[in-house]
């Protein structure tokens, strides 16, 4: 178990859909809590500036969060996280 900063925010996807996500920043998350990454995530992927690989708490998977297209504020809370996945 760990006490971690959880973010919640919404952004417009490339197709114009609104995406709301509860997520952990990988830089804030102890690696032992994260599941092993798949090959496509281990291989360095070029994300546009302002797009960050995060752990989506609702989808329980790695996702990209687009900080450039946020809608409203991104909130932060502190939560106890037992384990991921």
PDB file of N, CA, C and O in Angstrom:
ATOM      1  N   UNK A   1       0.836  -1.174   0.000  1.00  0.00           N
ATOM      2  CA  UNK A   1       0.000   0.000   0.000  1.00  0.00           C
ATOM      3  C   UNK A   1       0.886   1.244   0.000  1.00  0.00           C
ATOM      4  O   UNK A   1       1.966   1.262   0.591  1.00  0.00           O
ATOM      5  N   UNK A   2       0.407   2.264  -0.668  1.00  0.00           N
ATOM      6  CA  UNK A   2       1.128   3.528  -0.712  1.00  0.00           C
ATOM      7  C   UNK A   2       0.125   4.673  -0.657  1.00  0.00           C
ATOM      8  O   UNK A   2      -1.025   4.529  -1.072  1.00  0.00           O
ATOM      9  N   UNK A   3       0.571   5.791  -0.148  1.00  0.00           N
ATOM     10  CA  UNK A   3      -0.243   6.999  -0.164  1.00  0.00           C
ATOM     11  C   UNK A   3       0.294   7.851  -1.301  1.00  0.00           C
ATOM     12  O   UNK A   3       1.441   8.298  -1.273  1.00  0.00           O
ATOM     13  N   UNK A   4      -0.550   8.069  -2.301  1.00  0.00           N
ATOM     14  CA  UNK A   4      -0.101   8.713  -3.539  1.00  0.00           C
ATOM     15  C   UNK A   4      -0.989   9.885  -3.935  1.00  0.00           C
ATOM     16  O   UNK A   4      -2.152   9.970  -3.543  1.00  0.00           O
ATOM     17  N   UNK A   5      -0.414  10.776  -4.713  1.00  0.00           N
ATOM     18  CA  UNK A   5      -1.159  11.891  -5.277  1.00  0.00           C
ATOM     19  C   UNK A   5      -1.934  11.385  -6.493  1.00  0.00           C
ATOM     20  O   UNK A   5      -1.351  10.835  -7.428  1.00  0.00           O
ATOM     21  N   UNK A   6      -3.248  11.576  -6.469  1.00  0.00           N
ATOM     22  CA  UNK A   6      -4.120  11.170  -7.570  1.00  0.00           C
ATOM     23  C   UNK A   6      -4.622  12.426  -8.261  1.00  0.00           C
ATOM     24  O   UNK A   6      -5.081  13.366  -7.611  1.00  0.00           O
ATOM     25  N   UNK A   7      -4.533  12.434  -9.562  1.00  0.00           N
ATOM     26  CA  UNK A   7      -4.969  13.575 -10.367  1.00  0.00           C
ATOM     27  C   UNK A   7      -6.286  13.237 -11.045  1.00  0.00           C
ATOM     28  O   UNK A   7      -6.538  12.082 -11.387  1.00  0.00           O
ATOM     29  N   UNK A   8      -7.118  14.241 -11.238  1.00  0.00           N
ATOM     30  CA  UNK A   8      -8.324  14.067 -12.037  1.00  0.00           C
ATOM     31  C   UNK A   8      -8.458  15.279 -12.932  1.00  0.00           C
ATOM     32  O   UNK A   8      -8.409  16.424 -12.483  1.00  0.00           O
ATOM     33  N   UNK A   9      -8.629  14.991 -14.226  1.00  0.00           N
ATOM     34  CA  UNK A   9      -8.768  16.076 -15.170  1.00  0.00           C
ATOM     35  C   UNK A   9      -9.433  15.620 -16.443  1.00  0.00           C
ATOM     36  O   UNK A   9      -9.574  14.424 -16.698  1.00  0.00           O
ATOM     37  N   UNK A  10      -9.838  16.580 -17.234  1.00  0.00           N
ATOM     38  CA  UNK A  10     -10.472  16.310 -18.525  1.00  0.00           C
ATOM     39  C   UNK A  10      -9.691  17.025 -19.621  1.00  0.00           C
ATOM     40  O   UNK A  10      -9.115  18.091 -19.405  1.00  0.00           O
ATOM     41  N   UNK A  11      -9.687  16.417 -20.789  1.00  0.00           N
ATOM     42  CA  UNK A  11      -9.048  17.045 -21.938  1.00  0.00           C
ATOM     43  C   UNK A  11      -9.794  16.638 -23.199  1.00  0.00           C
ATOM     44  O   UNK A  11     -10.524  15.646 -23.219  1.00  0.00           O
ATOM     45  N   UNK A  12      -9.598  17.420 -24.243  1.00  0.00           N
ATOM     46  CA  UNK A  12     -10.191  17.094 -25.537  1.00  0.00           C
ATOM     47  C   UNK A  12      -9.230  16.201 -26.300  1.00  0.00           C
ATOM     48  O   UNK A  12      -8.063  16.541 -26.495  1.00  0.00           O
ATOM     49  N   UNK A  13      -9.738  15.053 -26.728  1.00  0.00           N
ATOM     50  CA  UNK A  13      -8.940  14.132 -27.536  1.00  0.00           C
ATOM     51  C   UNK A  13      -8.810  14.689 -28.952  1.00  0.00           C
ATOM     52  O   UNK A  13      -9.494  15.647 -29.312  1.00  0.00           O
ATOM     53  N   UNK A  14      -7.950  14.098 -29.737  1.00  0.00           N
ATOM     54  CA  UNK A  14      -7.720  14.541 -31.114  1.00  0.00           C
ATOM     55  C   UNK A  14      -8.980  14.546 -31.963  1.00  0.00           C
ATOM     56  O   UNK A  14      -9.115  15.356 -32.880  1.00  0.00           O
ATOM     57  N   UNK A  15      -9.905  13.636 -31.655  1.00  0.00           N
ATOM     58  CA  UNK A  15     -11.145  13.568 -32.437  1.00  0.00           C
ATOM     59  C   UNK A  15     -12.230  14.495 -31.890  1.00  0.00           C
ATOM     60  O   UNK A  15     -13.351  14.502 -32.398  1.00  0.00           O
ATOM     61  N   UNK A  16     -11.903  15.284 -30.849  1.00  0.00           N
ATOM     62  CA  UNK A  16     -12.851  16.233 -30.290  1.00  0.00           C
ATOM     63  C   UNK A  16     -13.649  15.709 -29.110  1.00  0.00           C
ATOM     64  O   UNK A  16     -14.371  16.476 -28.473  1.00  0.00           O
ATOM     65  N   UNK A  17     -13.535  14.408 -28.797  1.00  0.00           N
ATOM     66  CA  UNK A  17     -14.243  13.838 -27.649  1.00  0.00           C
ATOM     67  C   UNK A  17     -13.607  14.330 -26.353  1.00  0.00           C
ATOM     68  O   UNK A  17     -12.395  14.534 -26.275  1.00  0.00           O
ATOM     69  N   UNK A  18     -14.453  14.515 -25.336  1.00  0.00           N
ATOM     70  CA  UNK A  18     -13.963  14.888 -24.016  1.00  0.00           C
ATOM     71  C   UNK A  18     -13.603  13.621 -23.257  1.00  0.00           C
ATOM     72  O   UNK A  18     -14.396  12.681 -23.201  1.00  0.00           O
ATOM     73  N   UNK A  19     -12.421  13.590 -22.677  1.00  0.00           N
ATOM     74  CA  UNK A  19     -11.954  12.432 -21.909  1.00  0.00           C
ATOM     75  C   UNK A  19     -11.666  12.894 -20.500  1.00  0.00           C
ATOM     76  O   UNK A  19     -10.862  13.804 -20.299  1.00  0.00           O
ATOM     77  N   UNK A  20     -12.312  12.279 -19.514  1.00  0.00           N
ATOM     78  CA  UNK A  20     -12.056  12.564 -18.108  1.00  0.00           C
ATOM     79  C   UNK A  20     -11.319  11.363 -17.525  1.00  0.00           C
ATOM     80  O   UNK A  20     -11.673  10.212 -17.783  1.00  0.00           O
ATOM     81  N   UNK A  21     -10.292  11.652 -16.737  1.00  0.00           N
ATOM     82  CA  UNK A  21      -9.418  10.583 -16.274  1.00  0.00           C
ATOM     83  C   UNK A  21      -8.976  10.835 -14.837  1.00  0.00           C
ATOM     84  O   UNK A  21      -8.661  11.965 -14.465  1.00  0.00           O
ATOM     85  N   UNK A  22      -8.956   9.770 -14.030  1.00  0.00           N
ATOM     86  CA  UNK A  22      -8.294   9.750 -12.716  1.00  0.00           C
ATOM     87  C   UNK A  22      -6.984   9.005 -12.934  1.00  0.00           C
ATOM     88  O   UNK A  22      -6.988   7.872 -13.416  1.00  0.00           O
ATOM     89  N   UNK A  23      -5.872   9.627 -12.586  1.00  0.00           N
ATOM     90  CA  UNK A  23      -4.599   9.001 -12.944  1.00  0.00           C
ATOM     91  C   UNK A  23      -3.494   9.303 -11.949  1.00  0.00           C
ATOM     92  O   UNK A  23      -3.577  10.220 -11.132  1.00  0.00           O
ATOM     93  N   UNK A  24      -2.451   8.482 -12.057  1.00  0.00           N
ATOM     94  CA  UNK A  24      -1.209   8.680 -11.322  1.00  0.00           C
ATOM     95  C   UNK A  24      -0.137   9.080 -12.323  1.00  0.00           C
ATOM     96  O   UNK A  24      -0.052   8.517 -13.415  1.00  0.00           O
ATOM     97  N   UNK A  25       0.674  10.047 -11.947  1.00  0.00           N
ATOM     98  CA  UNK A  25       1.856  10.340 -12.764  1.00  0.00           C
ATOM     99  C   UNK A  25       2.881   9.245 -12.478  1.00  0.00           C
ATOM    100  O   UNK A  25       3.076   8.865 -11.323  1.00  0.00           O
ATOM    101  N   UNK A  26       3.522   8.749 -13.497  1.00  0.00           N
ATOM    102  CA  UNK A  26       4.507   7.681 -13.298  1.00  0.00           C
ATOM    103  C   UNK A  26       5.672   8.165 -12.439  1.00  0.00           C
ATOM    104  O   UNK A  26       6.257   7.387 -11.685  1.00  0.00           O
ATOM    105  N   UNK A  27       6.009   9.448 -12.553  1.00  0.00           N
ATOM    106  CA  UNK A  27       7.117   9.983 -11.754  1.00  0.00           C
ATOM    107  C   UNK A  27       6.788  10.029 -10.266  1.00  0.00           C
ATOM    108  O   UNK A  27       7.700  10.102  -9.442  1.00  0.00           O
ATOM    109  N   UNK A  28       5.493   9.987  -9.898  1.00  0.00           N
ATOM    110  CA  UNK A  28       5.066  10.001  -8.494  1.00  0.00           C
ATOM    111  C   UNK A  28       4.805   8.602  -7.943  1.00  0.00           C
ATOM    112  O   UNK A  28       4.557   8.452  -6.747  1.00  0.00           O
ATOM    113  N   UNK A  29       4.856   7.586  -8.783  1.00  0.00           N
ATOM    114  CA  UNK A  29       4.411   6.246  -8.411  1.00  0.00           C
ATOM    115  C   UNK A  29       5.599   5.304  -8.245  1.00  0.00           C
ATOM    116  O   UNK A  29       6.426   5.189  -9.149  1.00  0.00           O
ATOM    117  N   UNK A  30       5.693   4.622  -7.093  1.00  0.00           N
ATOM    118  CA  UNK A  30       6.786   3.651  -6.930  1.00  0.00           C
ATOM    119  C   UNK A  30       6.699   2.568  -8.013  1.00  0.00           C
ATOM    120  O   UNK A  30       5.624   2.008  -8.230  1.00  0.00           O
ATOM    121  N   UNK A  31       7.791   2.270  -8.684  1.00  0.00           N
ATOM    122  CA  UNK A  31       7.767   1.297  -9.789  1.00  0.00           C
ATOM    123  C   UNK A  31       7.214  -0.068  -9.386  1.00  0.00           C
ATOM    124  O   UNK A  31       6.615  -0.760 -10.209  1.00  0.00           O
ATOM    125  N   UNK A  32       7.412  -0.459  -8.123  1.00  0.00           N
ATOM    126  CA  UNK A  32       6.933  -1.781  -7.711  1.00  0.00           C
ATOM    127  C   UNK A  32       5.400  -1.868  -7.674  1.00  0.00           C
ATOM    128  O   UNK A  32       4.851  -2.970  -7.665  1.00  0.00           O
ATOM    129  N   UNK A  33       4.715  -0.746  -7.653  1.00  0.00           N
ATOM    130  CA  UNK A  33       3.250  -0.759  -7.699  1.00  0.00           C
ATOM    131  C   UNK A  33       2.719  -0.943  -9.120  1.00  0.00           C
ATOM    132  O   UNK A  33       1.621  -1.463  -9.318  1.00  0.00           O
ATOM    133  N   UNK A  34       3.500  -0.516 -10.095  1.00  0.00           N
ATOM    134  CA  UNK A  34       3.055  -0.586 -11.481  1.00  0.00           C
ATOM    135  C   UNK A  34       3.255  -1.985 -12.046  1.00  0.00           C
ATOM    136  O   UNK A  34       4.247  -2.644 -11.731  1.00  0.00           O
ATOM    137  N   UNK A  35       2.323  -2.447 -12.879  1.00  0.00           N
ATOM    138  CA  UNK A  35       2.547  -3.727 -13.551  1.00  0.00           C
ATOM    139  C   UNK A  35       3.664  -3.577 -14.574  1.00  0.00           C
ATOM    140  O   UNK A  35       3.961  -2.463 -15.006  1.00  0.00           O
ATOM    141  N   UNK A  36       4.283  -4.679 -14.965  1.00  0.00           N
ATOM    142  CA  UNK A  36       5.329  -4.584 -16.000  1.00  0.00           C
ATOM    143  C   UNK A  36       4.751  -3.952 -17.261  1.00  0.00           C
ATOM    144  O   UNK A  36       3.609  -4.212 -17.642  1.00  0.00           O
ATOM    145  N   UNK A  37       5.545  -3.141 -17.879  1.00  0.00           N
ATOM    146  CA  UNK A  37       5.089  -2.482 -19.107  1.00  0.00           C
ATOM    147  C   UNK A  37       5.158  -3.438 -20.283  1.00  0.00           C
ATOM    148  O   UNK A  37       6.021  -4.312 -20.363  1.00  0.00           O
ATOM    149  N   UNK A  38       4.222  -3.238 -21.183  1.00  0.00           N
ATOM    150  CA  UNK A  38       4.244  -4.010 -22.434  1.00  0.00           C
ATOM    151  C   UNK A  38       5.360  -3.470 -23.326  1.00  0.00           C
ATOM    152  O   UNK A  38       5.857  -2.365 -23.113  1.00  0.00           O
ATOM    153  N   UNK A  39       5.738  -4.246 -24.306  1.00  0.00           N
ATOM    154  CA  UNK A  39       6.866  -3.893 -25.175  1.00  0.00           C
ATOM    155  C   UNK A  39       6.686  -2.518 -25.807  1.00  0.00           C
ATOM    156  O   UNK A  39       7.651  -1.760 -25.905  1.00  0.00           O
ATOM    157  N   UNK A  40       5.465  -2.179 -26.241  1.00  0.00           N
ATOM    158  CA  UNK A  40       5.273  -0.888 -26.901  1.00  0.00           C
ATOM    159  C   UNK A  40       5.419   0.276 -25.927  1.00  0.00           C
ATOM    160  O   UNK A  40       5.648   1.409 -26.352  1.00  0.00           O
ATOM    161  N   UNK A  41       5.291   0.018 -24.637  1.00  0.00           N
ATOM    162  CA  UNK A  41       5.472   1.086 -23.665  1.00  0.00           C
ATOM    163  C   UNK A  41       6.916   1.183 -23.200  1.00  0.00           C
ATOM    164  O   UNK A  41       7.358   2.244 -22.761  1.00  0.00           O
ATOM    165  N   UNK A  42       7.650   0.084 -23.292  1.00  0.00           N
ATOM    166  CA  UNK A  42       9.064   0.107 -22.929  1.00  0.00           C
ATOM    167  C   UNK A  42       9.854   0.832 -24.004  1.00  0.00           C
ATOM    168  O   UNK A  42      10.770   1.598 -23.706  1.00  0.00           O
ATOM    169  N   UNK A  43       9.491   0.583 -25.258  1.00  0.00           N
ATOM    170  CA  UNK A  43      10.144   1.262 -26.369  1.00  0.00           C
ATOM    171  C   UNK A  43       9.813   2.742 -26.280  1.00  0.00           C
ATOM    172  O   UNK A  43       8.639   3.107 -26.217  1.00  0.00           O
ATOM    173  N   UNK A  44      10.816   3.592 -26.274  1.00  0.00           N
ATOM    174  CA  UNK A  44      10.528   5.020 -26.174  1.00  0.00           C
ATOM    175  C   UNK A  44       9.577   5.460 -27.291  1.00  0.00           C
ATOM    176  O   UNK A  44       9.820   5.213 -28.472  1.00  0.00           O
ATOM    177  N   UNK A  45       8.516   6.100 -26.892  1.00  0.00           N
ATOM    178  CA  UNK A  45       7.524   6.572 -27.848  1.00  0.00           C
ATOM    179  C   UNK A  45       7.557   8.089 -27.836  1.00  0.00           C
ATOM    180  O   UNK A  45       7.650   8.714 -26.780  1.00  0.00           O
ATOM    181  N   UNK A  46       7.482   8.653 -28.985  1.00  0.00           N
ATOM    182  CA  UNK A  46       7.481  10.096 -29.092  1.00  0.00           C
ATOM    183  C   UNK A  46       6.086  10.621 -28.817  1.00  0.00           C
ATOM    184  O   UNK A  46       5.173  10.416 -29.616  1.00  0.00           O
ATOM    185  N   UNK A  47       5.919  11.289 -27.703  1.00  0.00           N
ATOM    186  CA  UNK A  47       4.675  11.979 -27.413  1.00  0.00           C
ATOM    187  C   UNK A  47       4.871  13.447 -27.760  1.00  0.00           C
ATOM    188  O   UNK A  47       5.974  13.981 -27.646  1.00  0.00           O
ATOM    189  N   UNK A  48       3.813  14.081 -28.177  1.00  0.00           N
ATOM    190  CA  UNK A  48       3.872  15.520 -28.431  1.00  0.00           C
ATOM    191  C   UNK A  48       4.188  16.225 -27.130  1.00  0.00           C
ATOM    192  O   UNK A  48       3.915  15.696 -26.053  1.00  0.00           O
ATOM    193  N   UNK A  49       4.762  17.417 -27.219  1.00  0.00           N
ATOM    194  CA  UNK A  49       4.990  18.209 -26.018  1.00  0.00           C
ATOM    195  C   UNK A  49       3.660  18.409 -25.309  1.00  0.00           C
ATOM    196  O   UNK A  49       2.660  18.753 -25.938  1.00  0.00           O
ATOM    197  N   UNK A  50       3.649  18.194 -24.004  1.00  0.00           N
ATOM    198  CA  UNK A  50       2.430  18.366 -23.229  1.00  0.00           C
ATOM    199  C   UNK A  50       1.601  17.110 -23.083  1.00  0.00           C
ATOM    200  O   UNK A  50       0.567  17.135 -22.416  1.00  0.00           O
ATOM    201  N   UNK A  51       2.027  16.002 -23.691  1.00  0.00           N
ATOM    202  CA  UNK A  51       1.322  14.728 -23.556  1.00  0.00           C
ATOM    203  C   UNK A  51       2.197  13.822 -22.695  1.00  0.00           C
ATOM    204  O   UNK A  51       3.389  13.657 -22.953  1.00  0.00           O
ATOM    205  N   UNK A  52       1.580  13.236 -21.663  1.00  0.00           N
ATOM    206  CA  UNK A  52       2.335  12.469 -20.670  1.00  0.00           C
ATOM    207  C   UNK A  52       1.752  11.064 -20.511  1.00  0.00           C
ATOM    208  O   UNK A  52       0.534  10.898 -20.451  1.00  0.00           O
ATOM    209  N   UNK A  53       2.619  10.060 -20.445  1.00  0.00           N
ATOM    210  CA  UNK A  53       2.198   8.699 -20.146  1.00  0.00           C
ATOM    211  C   UNK A  53       1.892   8.622 -18.659  1.00  0.00           C
ATOM    212  O   UNK A  53       2.727   8.985 -17.831  1.00  0.00           O
ATOM    213  N   UNK A  54       0.677   8.144 -18.311  1.00  0.00           N
ATOM    214  CA  UNK A  54       0.224   8.063 -16.924  1.00  0.00           C
ATOM    215  C   UNK A  54      -0.425   6.701 -16.689  1.00  0.00           C
ATOM    216  O   UNK A  54      -0.615   5.925 -17.626  1.00  0.00           O
ATOM    217  N   UNK A  55      -0.764   6.415 -15.424  1.00  0.00           N
ATOM    218  CA  UNK A  55      -1.518   5.213 -15.087  1.00  0.00           C
ATOM    219  C   UNK A  55      -2.957   5.630 -14.828  1.00  0.00           C
ATOM    220  O   UNK A  55      -3.230   6.369 -13.882  1.00  0.00           O
ATOM    221  N   UNK A  56      -3.880   5.159 -15.662  1.00  0.00           N
ATOM    222  CA  UNK A  56      -5.305   5.460 -15.547  1.00  0.00           C
ATOM    223  C   UNK A  56      -5.895   4.537 -14.472  1.00  0.00           C
ATOM    224  O   UNK A  56      -5.903   3.317 -14.640  1.00  0.00           O
ATOM    225  N   UNK A  57      -6.383   5.109 -13.383  1.00  0.00           N
ATOM    226  CA  UNK A  57      -6.903   4.312 -12.274  1.00  0.00           C
ATOM    227  C   UNK A  57      -8.225   3.620 -12.611  1.00  0.00           C
ATOM    228  O   UNK A  57      -8.517   2.561 -12.057  1.00  0.00           O
ATOM    229  N   UNK A  58      -9.021   4.193 -13.499  1.00  0.00           N
ATOM    230  CA  UNK A  58     -10.301   3.578 -13.851  1.00  0.00           C
ATOM    231  C   UNK A  58     -10.136   2.480 -14.897  1.00  0.00           C
ATOM    232  O   UNK A  58     -10.783   1.437 -14.802  1.00  0.00           O
ATOM    233  N   UNK A  59      -9.293   2.697 -15.878  1.00  0.00           N
ATOM    234  CA  UNK A  59      -9.042   1.691 -16.925  1.00  0.00           C
ATOM    235  C   UNK A  59      -8.021   0.656 -16.473  1.00  0.00           C
ATOM    236  O   UNK A  59      -7.906  -0.411 -17.076  1.00  0.00           O
ATOM    237  N   UNK A  60      -7.267   0.973 -15.396  1.00  0.00           N
ATOM    238  CA  UNK A  60      -6.212   0.101 -14.887  1.00  0.00           C
ATOM    239  C   UNK A  60      -5.210  -0.255 -15.984  1.00  0.00           C
ATOM    240  O   UNK A  60      -4.887  -1.420 -16.217  1.00  0.00           O
ATOM    241  N   UNK A  61      -4.732   0.803 -16.648  1.00  0.00           N
ATOM    242  CA  UNK A  61      -3.766   0.612 -17.732  1.00  0.00           C
ATOM    243  C   UNK A  61      -3.031   1.929 -17.977  1.00  0.00           C
ATOM    244  O   UNK A  61      -3.432   2.982 -17.482  1.00  0.00           O
ATOM    245  N   UNK A  62      -1.957   1.846 -18.743  1.00  0.00           N
ATOM    246  CA  UNK A  62      -1.226   3.040 -19.136  1.00  0.00           C
ATOM    247  C   UNK A  62      -2.031   3.790 -20.187  1.00  0.00           C
ATOM    248  O   UNK A  62      -2.588   3.185 -21.102  1.00  0.00           O
ATOM    249  N   UNK A  63      -2.089   5.101 -20.052  1.00  0.00           N
ATOM    250  CA  UNK A  63      -2.774   5.965 -21.009  1.00  0.00           C
ATOM    251  C   UNK A  63      -1.979   7.259 -21.143  1.00  0.00           C
ATOM    252  O   UNK A  63      -1.095   7.544 -20.336  1.00  0.00           O
ATOM    253  N   UNK A  64      -2.303   8.032 -22.164  1.00  0.00           N
ATOM    254  CA  UNK A  64      -1.680   9.340 -22.358  1.00  0.00           C
ATOM    255  C   UNK A  64      -2.654  10.423 -21.909  1.00  0.00           C
ATOM    256  O   UNK A  64      -3.837  10.383 -22.247  1.00  0.00           O
ATOM    257  N   UNK A  65      -2.150  11.389 -21.149  1.00  0.00           N
ATOM    258  CA  UNK A  65      -2.949  12.542 -20.742  1.00  0.00           C
ATOM    259  C   UNK A  65      -2.416  13.754 -21.484  1.00  0.00           C
ATOM    260  O   UNK A  65      -1.215  14.025 -21.463  1.00  0.00           O
ATOM    261  N   UNK A  66      -3.320  14.491 -22.148  1.00  0.00           N
ATOM    262  CA  UNK A  66      -2.924  15.645 -22.949  1.00  0.00           C
ATOM    263  C   UNK A  66      -3.117  16.930 -22.148  1.00  0.00           C
ATOM    264  O   UNK A  66      -4.227  17.452 -22.040  1.00  0.00           O
ATOM    265  N   UNK A  67      -2.022  17.423 -21.595  1.00  0.00           N
ATOM    266  CA  UNK A  67      -2.062  18.648 -20.794  1.00  0.00           C
ATOM    267  C   UNK A  67      -2.342  19.877 -21.657  1.00  0.00           C
ATOM    268  O   UNK A  67      -2.778  20.902 -21.135  1.00  0.00           O
ATOM    269  N   UNK A  68      -2.102  19.797 -22.952  1.00  0.00           N
ATOM    270  CA  UNK A  68      -2.317  20.947 -23.838  1.00  0.00           C
ATOM    271  C   UNK A  68      -3.792  21.256 -24.053  1.00  0.00           C
ATOM    272  O   UNK A  68      -4.155  22.403 -24.315  1.00  0.00           O
ATOM    273  N   UNK A  69      -4.639  20.245 -23.944  1.00  0.00           N
ATOM    274  CA  UNK A  69      -6.057  20.409 -24.263  1.00  0.00           C
ATOM    275  C   UNK A  69      -6.951  20.225 -23.052  1.00  0.00           C
ATOM    276  O   UNK A  69      -8.089  19.776 -23.190  1.00  0.00           O
ATOM    277  N   UNK A  70      -6.453  20.565 -21.852  1.00  0.00           N
ATOM    278  CA  UNK A  70      -7.270  20.374 -20.655  1.00  0.00           C
ATOM    279  C   UNK A  70      -8.497  21.276 -20.694  1.00  0.00           C
ATOM    280  O   UNK A  70      -8.465  22.385 -21.229  1.00  0.00           O
ATOM    281  N   UNK A  71      -9.566  20.773 -20.118  1.00  0.00           N
ATOM    282  CA  UNK A  71     -10.811  21.520 -19.980  1.00  0.00           C
ATOM    283  C   UNK A  71     -11.045  21.672 -18.483  1.00  0.00           C
ATOM    284  O   UNK A  71     -11.273  20.684 -17.785  1.00  0.00           O
ATOM    285  N   UNK A  72     -10.989  22.886 -17.996  1.00  0.00           N
ATOM    286  CA  UNK A  72     -11.118  23.119 -16.555  1.00  0.00           C
ATOM    287  C   UNK A  72      -9.814  22.800 -15.846  1.00  0.00           C
ATOM    288  O   UNK A  72      -8.773  22.588 -16.468  1.00  0.00           O
ATOM    289  N   UNK A  73      -9.905  22.773 -14.544  1.00  0.00           N
ATOM    290  CA  UNK A  73      -8.717  22.535 -13.716  1.00  0.00           C
ATOM    291  C   UNK A  73      -8.468  21.044 -13.542  1.00  0.00           C
ATOM    292  O   UNK A  73      -9.395  20.236 -13.590  1.00  0.00           O
ATOM    293  N   UNK A  74      -7.203  20.694 -13.340  1.00  0.00           N
ATOM    294  CA  UNK A  74      -6.821  19.329 -12.981  1.00  0.00           C
ATOM    295  C   UNK A  74      -6.660  19.329 -11.462  1.00  0.00           C
ATOM    296  O   UNK A  74      -5.846  20.070 -10.911  1.00  0.00           O
ATOM    297  N   UNK A  75      -7.454  18.480 -10.794  1.00  0.00           N
ATOM    298  CA  UNK A  75      -7.415  18.454  -9.328  1.00  0.00           C
ATOM    299  C   UNK A  75      -6.436  17.393  -8.835  1.00  0.00           C
ATOM    300  O   UNK A  75      -6.095  16.452  -9.552  1.00  0.00           O
ATOM    301  N   UNK A  76      -5.998  17.569  -7.599  1.00  0.00           N
ATOM    302  CA  UNK A  76      -5.085  16.626  -6.950  1.00  0.00           C
ATOM    303  C   UNK A  76      -5.662  16.251  -5.598  1.00  0.00           C
ATOM    304  O   UNK A  76      -6.109  17.114  -4.843  1.00  0.00           O
ATOM    305  N   UNK A  77      -5.650  14.951  -5.295  1.00  0.00           N
ATOM    306  CA  UNK A  77      -6.036  14.466  -3.977  1.00  0.00           C
ATOM    307  C   UNK A  77      -4.995  13.445  -3.536  1.00  0.00           C
ATOM    308  O   UNK A  77      -4.207  12.958  -4.346  1.00  0.00           O
ATOM    309  N   UNK A  78      -5.000  13.132  -2.274  1.00  0.00           N
ATOM    310  CA  UNK A  78      -4.104  12.108  -1.738  1.00  0.00           C
ATOM    311  C   UNK A  78      -4.970  10.893  -1.405  1.00  0.00           C
ATOM    312  O   UNK A  78      -5.983  11.018  -0.717  1.00  0.00           O
ATOM    313  N   UNK A  79      -4.568   9.720  -1.894  1.00  0.00           N
ATOM    314  CA  UNK A  79      -5.342   8.500  -1.665  1.00  0.00           C
ATOM    315  C   UNK A  79      -4.426   7.352  -1.288  1.00  0.00           C
ATOM    316  O   UNK A  79      -3.254   7.320  -1.662  1.00  0.00           O
ATOM    317  N   UNK A  80      -4.984   6.404  -0.535  1.00  0.00           N
ATOM    318  CA  UNK A  80      -4.282   5.155  -0.242  1.00  0.00           C
ATOM    319  C   UNK A  80      -4.524   4.221  -1.413  1.00  0.00           C
ATOM    320  O   UNK A  80      -5.671   3.953  -1.771  1.00  0.00           O
ATOM    321  N   UNK A  81      -3.453   3.726  -2.011  1.00  0.00           N
ATOM    322  CA  UNK A  81      -3.549   2.807  -3.140  1.00  0.00           C
ATOM    323  C   UNK A  81      -2.997   1.460  -2.677  1.00  0.00           C
ATOM    324  O   UNK A  81      -1.825   1.350  -2.314  1.00  0.00           O
ATOM    325  N   UNK A  82      -3.843   0.451  -2.694  1.00  0.00           N
ATOM    326  CA  UNK A  82      -3.427  -0.898  -2.272  1.00  0.00           C
ATOM    327  C   UNK A  82      -2.494  -1.518  -3.296  1.00  0.00           C
ATOM    328  O   UNK A  82      -1.354  -1.863  -2.987  1.00  0.00           O
ATOM    329  N   UNK A  83      -2.985  -1.655  -4.503  1.00  0.00           N
ATOM    330  CA  UNK A  83      -2.176  -2.194  -5.595  1.00  0.00           C
ATOM    331  C   UNK A  83      -2.843  -1.816  -6.904  1.00  0.00           C
ATOM    332  O   UNK A  83      -4.017  -1.447  -6.941  1.00  0.00           O
ATOM    333  N   UNK A  84      -2.090  -1.912  -7.950  1.00  0.00           N
ATOM    334  CA  UNK A  84      -2.607  -1.585  -9.277  1.00  0.00           C
ATOM    335  C   UNK A  84      -2.765  -2.854 -10.062  1.00  0.00           C
ATOM    336  O   UNK A  84      -1.870  -3.698 -10.097  1.00  0.00           O
ATOM    337  N   UNK A  85      -3.897  -2.985 -10.684  1.00  0.00           N
ATOM    338  CA  UNK A  85      -4.255  -4.122 -11.517  1.00  0.00           C
ATOM    339  C   UNK A  85      -4.685  -5.297 -10.751  1.00  0.00           C
ATOM    340  O   UNK A  85      -5.016  -6.328 -11.336  1.00  0.00           O
TER     341      UNK A  85
END
